[in-house]
Amino acid sequence: MRITSFLFITVLFISVYSCNNEPTPKSKKLNLPKAKPTAYYKFSVDQRLPHSNNSFTEGLLFHKGQLFESTGSPDDLPNTQSVYGVVDSLTGQIDIHNTLEAKYFGEGMCILNNQVYQLTYKSRKGFVYDLESKEKIRSFQLPTMEGWGLTTDGESLIMTDGTPNLHFMDPITLEKTGTVKVFDNGRPVRYLNEVEYVDGFIYANVFTTDWILKIDVETGKVVGRLDVTDLKLEEDKLSSKALETNGIAYNPETNQFYITGKMWKNIYVISLFE
């Protein structure tokens, strides 16, 4: 019994010693895909359309071939109104569908299922209208302290409030259903303003800048940037009234973007390329 135990211990010791003295295998290199660099887009101006320089632009979108715009009305700009309607392509004036009461400051808008959704700035109020009759259907409370931009992916309403967040809302209950935080190179992006949803991406104006960001709506990552400073400089030469870049509409029939700003004289029809 003692001999058997001694032999067992000896064999075990030799086995362990041998294992511990085996050369350590080299670590394998993982062939991970490199992160795709952020795209910097260029653009060509294909057309200039008139825009009323009394329109304090807060929202811009295409719906069934018509260009809709919503506007705000700062107290220090008495010629402005908080309205939404269809932009006349010949004059740039808005064929007004609805005007907000003076106590409300109009913000972004979108259209979904034949209903128009419109935000207000600091009142925490939103309004829903029938697209055809233009009658107000209901009002609702915003899930944020402020309303800025509004768009839709065809299922949810997606709004901004000046923070790095995209807020998702159910178009029927008008309750908040989720939030995606937007990051650019790991840093949160503040002042997201007017927004447009296109094929899984959000295009967003960044307030007080002439940058438009392309954002992956699932991850919140900024995947593209567009600098429209040249358009703003052109507007500055045309009028001292021209304010911030704010207004992005996408025409799916032509694959062109329509870009404008608060109280600009033009809407620029552009094509993007890298």
CORDA-V505584 format. One record per backbone hydrogen bond with DSSP energy under -1.0 kcal/mol. CO is the residue of the C=O (numbers start at 1). NH is the residue of the N-H. If there is no record, write none. Layout:
BEGIN
co,nh
CO,NH
CO,NH
END
This chain:
BEGIN
co,nh
1,5
2,6
3,7
4,8
5,9
6,10
7,11
8,12
9,13
10,14
11,15
12,16
13,17
14,18
15,19
16,20
17,21
19,22
30,32
39,225
42,273
44,271
47,269
49,267
52,55
55,57
55,263
56,72
59,70
61,68
63,66
66,63
67,87
68,61
69,85
70,58
70,59
74,77
77,80
82,100
83,71
84,97
84,98
85,69
86,95
88,92
92,52
93,88
94,96
95,86
98,84
101,104
105,121
108,119
110,117
112,115
114,131
115,112
116,129
117,110
118,127
119,107
121,147
124,142
125,120
126,140
127,118
128,137
128,138
129,116
130,134
135,130
138,128
140,126
148,108
149,160
151,158
156,153
157,169
158,151
159,167
160,148
162,191
164,182
166,180
167,159
168,177
168,178
169,157
170,174
175,170
178,168
180,166
182,189
183,222
184,187
187,184
191,207
194,205
196,203
198,201
200,217
201,198
202,215
203,196
204,213
205,193
206,209
210,228
211,206
212,226
213,204
214,223
214,224
215,202
216,220
220,183
221,216
223,39
224,214
225,41
226,212
228,232
229,233
230,234
231,235
232,236
233,237
234,238
235,239
244,262
247,260
249,258
251,254
251,255
251,256
256,251
257,270
258,249
259,268
260,246
261,264
262,243
265,51
267,49
268,259
269,46
269,47
270,257
271,44
273,42
END
